[in-house]
C-alpha cells in the first residue's frame, strides 16, 4: 500500500481516503486539545506559583542574613566601646557603675546631659565624669536624684578646670598618675629636678565659643599637638578634679605683642556630641 501510495498521484484513492480520515478526526483532536488545555494551564500556573514562593523565601532569607550581619556589627561596636570604657581604670580611683546617657538638657548656651545613675550609686555633685582611659568629659552638677545625675560638659561656658599643658613624650606617665620626674625623651626644657617643664592655665570655653586654655604666660613653651591634662589645682586652690585626666590637645597657639597671655585653642579628646556610656569618678 505504501508503494501504491507513493506511485499514485494526489488524486489517487489512498490520498483521497487519507484526506477524508483527516477531516473526520480533526474535531476529535480539537476536543482532546481543549480538554487537555486546562491541565496544561494549571500546570504552568502551579510552576509559576512555586517559582514565586521560592523567590520570596530566598528574599526573606537574604533579608534575615542582612539583619543578622547588621546586629552583629552593632554588637561588635558596642563591645569595643565598653572595653575602652573599662580599660583605663586607675587603681587609686573609685568609679560609679557604667552610666548611660539618657537625655541632653539645657538651652542654646548650655551643654549638659543626664545619666541613669544617681545618689544610690554613690554619685554626688561636682564629681568628674570620664570616658575611655580617664578622658574628662564633664562634672556632675547639684541636680542629683536617687537614680539620675546631671552632667555639665567641658564645652559648656560654665565649666572650668585647672590644667597642665605637656608634650606627648611625657603624657603616658602623667595620665597614669605617676610622677614625670626622671629622664624623659623630649626636647623641651626641664626643671632642676629633671621634670619636663609644662605650662599651666584654666580650661574653659571663651567668649568666642572656643574651648581654650586661658592665663598661659607668653614665656611658656606650648606647641600644637601638646596634651591638656587636669592639674588638680588652679594656683593655690584645690579644684574638683584629680590630676592627670586627659582633656584634649592643643589645636593652635597664637599671641600678639599687646597680649598678656597666649591664646590656646583646644580640641577635646572625646567626641562630646556622641556620648553614650560614661563613668563617674566618685573618689580619688
Buried (B, 14 or more C-beta within 10 A) or exposed (E): EEEEEEEEEEEBEBEEEEEEEEEEEEEEEEEEEEEEEEEEEEEEEEEEEEEEEEEEEEEEEEEEEEEEEEEEEEEEEEEEEEEBBEEBBBEEBEBBEBBEBEEEEBEEEBBBBBBBBBBEBBBBBEBBBBBBBBBBBBBBBEBBEEEBBBBBBBBBBBBBBBBBBBBEBBBEBBBEBEEBEEEBEBEBEBEEEEBBEBBBBBBBBEEEEBBBBBBBEEEBBBEEEBBBBBBBBBEEEEBBBBBBBBBBBBBEBEBEEEEEBBBBBBBBBBEBEEBEBBBBBBEB
